[in-house]
């Protein structure tokens, strides 16, 4: 049997993802339409989705109040469910007139977007400074759910050293640390 899988070699920094996206915004999935396809032996499977998203807050770009995201059903595509709130780093395809997100980018459910939101809410000031940031979380592997975040690591000391300088900071309630300048 042939198997396809998606693996990312890392994710872009929030500033890089912001710069490369056509639009960056928070949105809620209103409706999801699955595209059903059939295998050669007649079995049905989901071959992608069209998700209508209500834009709540835009950080970049001027999407319409509602946009449609199209996924093609690969293992790298997002799977949308009605009612989900997402932070989208969106790309517009002029040929299909549809919005997409890229595999292995920073688009994610809003519950996991604390670090990104801190940067985006601070714009334009945050874009004018050198910024080192990250999240420290405790992950566990569950046989059913897979590798999932269990909790934020609060109050962890983070030391950044380089070129004769040293900076220290602590993670906050979201497990996020930031150093500017």
N, C-alpha and C positions, 0 to 999 in steps of 0.2 A: 504494500500500500504506500501511497504517496502522502506525505504530511507537510503542510505549510505552517510556519510559525513566525511570530513577530518578535524581534529582539532589538532593543535600543542600546546603543553604545554610550548613552548619556543624553542629557537634555540641555538645551541652550540656557544661558543665564536669562533672567527676566528682562534685562535691558536689551539683549540681542533679540529675544523673541518679540518684544514690543516694536523694535525697529523694523523687523522683517515682515510683520503682519500688515495686512491692508486695513484691518480694524481690530480693536481690542475692546471687549465689552462683557458685561454681565447680562445673562439672559436666562429665561425660564422656558423649558420645553413645554409647548402647548399640546401638540399632537405628534404622533409618530405613525408613519405608514411604512409597513414592511413590504419589501419587494420579494415575492415568493417565486422561487425558481424550482425546476425539477432536474433530478439526476437522470442519467440515461436509462436507469431501471424504474423511473417514475416516482421516486421518493421526493417529497418537497423539502426545501430548506430556505432559510432567509438569505437572500442575496443582496442585502443592503437595506438602508432605511432612508426615508425623507423625513426630517424632523422640522416642524415649524416652531420657531423660537421667538418669543416676545423679548425685545431688547429693553432692559431695565436701566442700565447706566453705561454710557460709552466713555472710554478713555482715549480712543483714537479712532479716526475714520468716522464716516457718517452713514452707518447702515440705516435702512428703513426701520420703522418701529417693529416690523416682523421680518424675519429672514428664514430661508429654508436651507438646512444643511443636508447634504447628500453624502451618504457613506455607501461603499460598494460591497460591503460584506466580507472584507478580508479580516484576518486575525489582528491586523494592526488598526482597524477602524474603531472609532468610538461606538458604543452601543447606548442609544438614547432611550430614556423612559419618560413618559409624561410626568410633569411636575418637578423634574430635576432642575436645579439651578446650577449653571456652569459659568466659569470664566473662560471666554473664547478668545483665542488668538486666531483670527479668521483670515482666510484668503479667498478672494473673489475670482471665479473662473469666468472670463468674459464670453467664452464660447458656449458654455452650458447655462450661464447666468445663475449659477448656484454658488453658495458659500460652502467652504470646506475647512476642516482643520487638518493639519499635517500630522502624520504618525510621528511619534517621538518628539512632540513639541510640548509646550507648557499648558495647553488647554486642559481643564480639569473641572471636576465638580467643585462647587464653591466651598464646600466644607474642607477641602484640602488645599485651598489657595491663599492661606494667610500671608505667606511670605510675598507672593506676587501682589496681593492687594495692598500691603504696606508700601511697596515701591510705587504702585500705580496711583494710590491716593496722595502720595507726596510729590507727584509730578507738578511742575517742571523742575523743582528744586533737586529731587533725587537724581535726575538725569545729568545734572551739571557737576556731580561730584564722583570721585572714585568710591565704589561701594563694594564691600565684601559682606556677604550674608549667607545664611543657610538655615536649615531646620535640623533639629536633632529629635528623632522619634524612636520609640521602642517598637520593633516589628516582631511578629511571631508567624510561624507557618502553621496554618490550619489545614487539615486534610480536605475540608469542604470549601472554605473560603480562599485558600491559597495563602500567599505571603501578604499579610495585612498589618497596617499600623494599629498598635494597641493603645498607645498613649504618647503624649508629648513629654519630652524630658525637660523639666522646668528647673531653672537655676543652675544649669551646667556651666562651668567656667570654660570659655573658649579663648585660647591664646593664639594670636597670629603674629608670626615673627618673620622678618625678612629685611635684607639690606640695612642691617644695623638698627632697625626699629622694631618695637614690640608693642602690641596692643592687646588688651584684655577686655572681655565683655562677658555677659551672662545671657543665657537663653531666657526668654520671657514665658508667659503662660501658654503661648502657642508653640513653644520649643524653638523659637526663632531668635537668631542673633544677627546683629548688624553692626558694621563699623564703617564710618564715612571719613573721607578725607585721606 
